[in-house]
Amino acid sequence: MAKAPAKPMTKKEIIDHLAVKLDQPKKVAELFLNEYNDVVYKQTKKMKEFTMPGLGKFVVGRTKARKGHNPDTG
């Protein structure tokens, strides 16, 4: 029987994990995670990309608009 796919961690689970690993209160871990997210967001928006060494690269992607389709009129 196949294993069920693992679910991604929730924000709360990440905060709990950071608090244990850093030996800090959950509030400090939450502040760290929020600040990290803010830095990634702002840098990606400003520079159109953000590289976190050892983790990956965040890039703003743009796609062309697609023509809409009204299912009622065909």
C-alpha positions as CSV (number, residue, x, y, z in Angstrom):
1,M,0.0,0.0,0.0
2,A,1.3,3.5,-0.9
3,K,2.2,6.0,1.8
4,A,0.0,9.1,2.0
5,P,1.9,12.2,0.9
6,A,3.4,14.2,3.7
7,K,1.6,17.5,4.4
8,P,3.5,20.8,4.5
9,M,4.1,22.3,7.9
10,T,1.7,25.0,9.1
11,K,2.9,28.3,10.3
12,K,2.2,27.2,13.9
13,E,4.3,24.0,13.4
14,I,7.2,26.0,12.0
15,I,7.0,28.4,15.0
16,D,6.9,25.5,17.4
17,H,9.9,23.9,15.7
18,L,12.0,27.1,15.7
19,A,11.2,27.7,19.4
20,V,12.5,24.3,20.3
21,K,15.6,24.4,18.1
22,L,16.5,27.9,19.1
23,D,15.6,27.4,22.8
24,Q,13.5,30.5,22.7
25,P,9.9,31.3,23.6
26,K,7.3,30.9,20.8
27,K,6.8,34.6,20.7
28,V,10.4,35.2,19.7
29,A,10.3,32.4,17.1
30,E,7.1,34.0,15.7
31,L,8.8,37.4,15.5
32,F,11.7,35.9,13.7
33,L,9.6,34.1,11.2
34,N,7.4,37.2,10.5
35,E,10.6,39.3,10.0
36,Y,12.1,36.7,7.7
37,N,9.0,36.6,5.6
38,D,8.9,40.4,5.5
39,V,12.5,40.6,4.3
40,V,12.0,38.0,1.6
41,Y,8.8,39.7,0.4
42,K,10.3,43.2,0.3
43,Q,13.5,42.1,-1.4
44,T,11.7,40.0,-3.9
45,K,9.3,42.9,-4.7
46,K,12.1,45.5,-4.9
47,M,14.8,43.4,-6.8
48,K,12.4,41.1,-8.6
49,E,14.3,38.1,-7.1
50,F,15.8,37.0,-3.8
51,T,18.3,34.2,-3.3
52,M,18.6,32.4,0.0
53,P,21.9,30.4,-0.2
54,G,21.4,26.8,0.5
55,L,17.6,27.1,0.1
56,G,16.6,28.5,-3.2
57,K,15.6,31.5,-5.2
58,F,12.4,33.5,-5.1
59,V,11.6,35.1,-8.5
60,V,8.7,37.4,-9.4
61,G,6.9,35.7,-12.4
62,R,4.7,37.4,-14.9
63,T,2.4,35.7,-17.3
64,K,0.4,37.2,-20.2
65,A,-3.3,37.8,-19.6
66,R,-5.5,35.0,-21.0
67,K,-8.7,35.6,-22.9
68,G,-11.7,34.9,-20.6
69,H,-14.3,32.4,-21.5
70,N,-18.0,32.6,-20.5
71,P,-19.3,29.1,-20.1
72,D,-22.9,30.3,-20.5
73,T,-22.4,31.7,-23.9
74,G,-19.9,29.2,-25.2
